[in-house]
Amino acid sequence: MNELYQGLLAGLHQMTALEAIAVIFAVLSVIFQKQNNILVYPTGIVSTGIYTYLLSREHFKLYADATLNAYYLVMSVYGWIYWARKKGPQQPVTPITRSSRRELVTAVVITVAGWALFYTLLRNFSDSNVPVMDAFVSASACAGMWLLAKRKVENWILLNISNFVAVPLLFYKQLYLTALLTIFLFIIAIFGYLSWRKTVQQREIARS
């Protein structure tokens, strides 16, 4: 516990203003995501944009994470546009829906293929000592973000699988503050999944 406490103090001391802004906007983004609010995307763009810059700097050299955040950035722009698309006068924005079998298969393919790709890159072109876990976190997060952009309930499941694996990895890397942020995101995601599922169930009941 003392090591954890000292790590948290060190993390707070080393936190830059940019990192603090990125953390704040990351928290706001997941809260808006839980509320099914389109502001999930502009806040997410700010957070991922900052993290892409910070993690790619020579001081950190976390190029895989920087690439993942760049992917988040692109998917946030896509998701913002997709969510705002009008379907008709009685359906102003793209609704929350369950994933089809094809979409679930696609998400699994993204996870597996992404895991293999990230692992290969980390194993052969980086000095990472945790390529298997790091690659899985990135790959499952990519698949979850793709489902989020399509406003699918199951996005929460994949994102939380990614968060669950990321927490011990972050503690191992002594990134205590980011680990605590990830635990917070994990808890919010549980409530987000329940909230989105309830929305879909209520619409299904109303139609039956």
Backbone torsions as a table, in degrees:
resi	resn	phi	psi	omega
1	MET	NA	-36.6	179.7
2	ASN	-64.8	-38.6	178.6
3	GLU	-64.4	-40.4	178.0
4	LEU	-63.7	-44.7	179.9
5	TYR	-61.3	-44.7	179.4
6	GLN	-65.4	-36.0	178.1
7	GLY	-65.4	-39.4	178.1
8	LEU	-64.7	-42.7	178.0
9	LEU	-62.2	-42.9	179.2
10	ALA	-64.4	-40.2	178.8
11	GLY	-62.9	-42.4	178.3
12	LEU	-64.1	-39.9	-178.3
13	HIS	-66.6	-36.4	-176.0
14	GLN	-87.1	-10.9	-177.4
15	MET	-64.4	127.6	177.8
16	THR	-88.8	167.1	178.7
17	ALA	-60.9	-39.1	179.6
18	LEU	-63.8	-43.0	179.4
19	GLU	-63.9	-39.6	178.9
20	ALA	-62.2	-42.6	178.6
21	ILE	-63.6	-42.1	179.6
22	ALA	-61.7	-42.0	179.5
23	VAL	-64.5	-45.7	-179.4
24	ILE	-59.8	-45.5	-179.0
25	PHE	-71.6	-28.2	175.4
26	ALA	-66.2	-42.0	177.7
27	VAL	-63.8	-46.1	178.9
28	LEU	-59.8	-40.6	-177.6
29	SER	-62.0	-45.4	-177.8
30	VAL	-71.6	-30.1	175.2
31	ILE	-65.9	-44.4	177.4
32	PHE	-64.9	-34.3	177.9
33	GLN	-63.5	-43.7	178.4
34	LYS	-60.3	-37.7	-178.1
35	GLN	-82.1	3.2	-178.7
36	ASN	58.5	39.5	-177.2
37	ASN	-104.8	132.1	-176.8
38	ILE	-62.8	-13.7	176.6
39	LEU	-65.9	-8.9	173.3
40	VAL	-53.9	-32.9	-174.7
41	TYR	-82.1	-50.0	177.1
42	PRO	-60.8	-38.4	177.5
43	THR	-68.4	-37.8	177.7
44	GLY	-66.0	-36.3	178.8
45	ILE	-63.0	-42.0	178.3
46	VAL	-61.9	-48.8	-177.7
47	SER	-63.2	-50.6	-177.2
48	THR	-68.6	-33.4	176.6
49	GLY	-62.0	-44.1	179.1
50	ILE	-66.6	-44.7	-179.5
51	TYR	-64.3	-36.3	176.8
52	THR	-59.7	-42.8	179.1
53	TYR	-68.1	-47.8	-175.2
54	LEU	-65.3	-47.3	-174.3
55	LEU	-71.1	-21.3	179.8
56	SER	-88.2	-5.7	179.7
57	ARG	-70.1	155.1	-175.5
58	GLU	-60.6	-28.6	-177.9
59	HIS	-64.7	-34.5	-177.0
60	PHE	-98.1	-45.9	179.9
61	LYS	57.6	33.5	176.5
62	LEU	-95.7	70.6	-170.4
63	TYR	-67.9	-34.9	178.7
64	ALA	-65.6	-43.8	178.4
65	ASP	-66.0	-36.6	177.8
66	ALA	-64.0	-42.1	177.8
67	THR	-63.7	-40.6	178.1
68	LEU	-61.7	-42.9	179.5
69	ASN	-67.7	-32.8	175.1
70	ALA	-64.7	-38.7	175.4
71	TYR	-62.8	-44.9	176.1
72	TYR	-55.9	-41.2	-178.6
73	LEU	-61.0	-48.0	179.8
74	VAL	-63.4	-44.5	-179.3
75	MET	-68.0	-28.2	176.9
76	SER	-67.1	-40.3	177.5
77	VAL	-65.0	-45.2	178.5
78	TYR	-61.8	-46.4	-179.0
79	GLY	-62.7	-39.2	178.7
80	TRP	-59.3	-45.6	179.4
81	ILE	-66.9	-43.5	-177.3
82	TYR	-65.1	-44.3	-179.6
83	TRP	-63.7	-33.8	-174.6
84	ALA	-83.5	-7.3	-179.0
85	ARG	-63.1	133.7	179.3
86	LYS	-87.8	132.6	179.6
87	LYS	-98.7	-14.5	-177.3
88	GLY	156.2	171.3	-176.1
89	PRO	-63.0	-29.9	179.9
90	GLN	-93.7	-2.5	-178.2
91	GLN	-141.4	79.5	-170.4
92	PRO	-66.3	-27.3	-179.9
93	VAL	-135.5	164.8	178.2
94	THR	-61.0	124.6	-176.0
95	PRO	-80.4	163.4	171.6
96	ILE	-72.6	134.1	178.7
97	THR	-141.2	166.3	172.6
98	ARG	-80.4	153.6	177.2
99	SER	-73.3	140.7	173.5
100	SER	-76.5	168.2	177.7
101	ARG	-59.2	-40.1	-179.5
102	ARG	-63.6	-40.8	179.8
103	GLU	-67.9	-37.6	177.4
104	LEU	-66.0	-40.9	177.4
105	VAL	-62.7	-41.9	178.3
106	THR	-61.5	-41.7	179.7
107	ALA	-63.7	-40.0	178.1
108	VAL	-65.3	-41.7	179.0
109	VAL	-63.0	-42.9	177.6
110	ILE	-59.3	-42.8	-179.2
111	THR	-64.4	-51.0	-176.4
112	VAL	-67.1	-47.7	-179.3
113	ALA	-66.1	-40.8	178.3
114	GLY	-64.7	-39.4	177.7
115	TRP	-59.5	-46.9	179.9
116	ALA	-63.5	-42.8	-178.3
117	LEU	-66.2	-49.7	-179.9
118	PHE	-62.1	-39.9	179.5
119	TYR	-62.5	-45.5	-179.5
120	THR	-60.2	-44.7	-179.8
121	LEU	-65.5	-45.1	-179.5
122	LEU	-67.2	-38.7	-177.4
123	ARG	-69.1	-36.4	-172.4
124	ASN	-104.6	-20.2	-174.3
125	PHE	-126.7	18.1	176.2
126	SER	-146.4	171.7	177.8
127	ASP	-102.0	24.0	179.8
128	SER	-61.2	136.0	176.0
129	ASN	-102.8	5.6	176.8
130	VAL	-135.3	52.1	-174.0
131	PRO	-64.5	-33.1	-177.2
132	VAL	-66.5	-52.4	-178.5
133	MET	-68.7	-41.8	-179.4
134	ASP	-61.3	-42.4	-179.5
135	ALA	-65.8	-40.2	-179.2
136	PHE	-66.6	-42.0	178.2
137	VAL	-57.6	-46.4	-178.6
138	SER	-66.2	-43.8	-176.2
139	ALA	-66.8	-46.5	-179.6
140	SER	-67.1	-33.4	176.4
141	ALA	-66.6	-38.3	177.6
142	CYS	-60.7	-45.0	179.8
143	ALA	-65.2	-41.0	178.5
144	GLY	-63.7	-40.1	179.9
145	MET	-67.2	-33.8	177.0
146	TRP	-64.4	-42.9	177.7
147	LEU	-68.5	-35.2	176.5
148	LEU	-61.6	-43.8	-179.6
149	ALA	-60.8	-29.4	178.4
150	LYS	-92.3	5.2	176.9
151	ARG	59.9	49.5	-179.5
152	LYS	-103.8	138.1	-178.2
153	VAL	-55.6	-39.1	-172.6
154	GLU	-69.6	-6.6	178.2
155	ASN	-58.3	-35.8	-177.8
156	TRP	-63.4	-36.3	-178.4
157	ILE	-64.1	-49.1	-179.3
158	LEU	-66.6	-40.7	178.9
159	LEU	-64.1	-35.4	179.7
160	ASN	-77.8	-28.1	171.0
161	ILE	-61.4	-43.6	177.7
162	SER	-62.2	-45.4	179.7
163	ASN	-63.3	-40.4	-177.8
164	PHE	-60.8	-41.6	179.9
165	VAL	-76.2	-31.5	-176.2
166	ALA	-69.8	-33.6	-174.5
167	VAL	-58.4	-56.0	178.6
168	PRO	-63.0	-31.8	178.2
169	LEU	-64.1	-42.5	179.8
170	LEU	-67.9	-39.3	176.1
171	PHE	-64.0	-40.4	178.1
172	TYR	-60.8	-37.8	178.8
173	LYS	-82.3	1.2	179.3
174	GLN	63.4	29.7	174.2
175	LEU	-95.6	69.8	-168.2
176	TYR	-64.1	-43.1	-178.0
177	LEU	-65.9	-42.7	178.5
178	THR	-66.3	-34.2	176.9
179	ALA	-64.4	-43.0	178.4
180	LEU	-65.7	-38.7	175.6
181	LEU	-60.5	-42.3	-179.3
182	THR	-65.4	-37.8	175.5
183	ILE	-62.1	-42.2	177.4
184	PHE	-61.3	-44.3	179.5
185	LEU	-63.9	-36.0	178.7
186	PHE	-61.9	-45.4	-179.5
187	ILE	-65.6	-45.2	178.9
188	ILE	-61.0	-38.4	-178.1
189	ALA	-64.9	-33.2	176.9
190	ILE	-61.2	-48.5	179.0
191	PHE	-67.3	-34.1	177.9
192	GLY	-63.0	-43.3	178.3
193	TYR	-61.8	-46.3	-179.7
194	LEU	-62.6	-39.1	-179.8
195	SER	-67.2	-45.9	-179.9
196	TRP	-65.6	-41.0	179.9
197	ARG	-63.3	-39.2	178.6
198	LYS	-63.5	-40.6	178.7
199	THR	-59.7	-44.9	-179.4
200	VAL	-66.9	-43.1	-179.1
201	GLN	-62.8	-40.5	178.5
202	GLN	-63.7	-39.2	178.4
203	ARG	-68.6	-37.4	178.6
204	GLU	-66.5	-39.4	177.5
205	ILE	-65.1	-40.7	-178.9
206	ALA	-64.7	-30.9	-178.5
207	ARG	-82.6	-21.3	-175.7
208	SER	-83.2	NA	NA
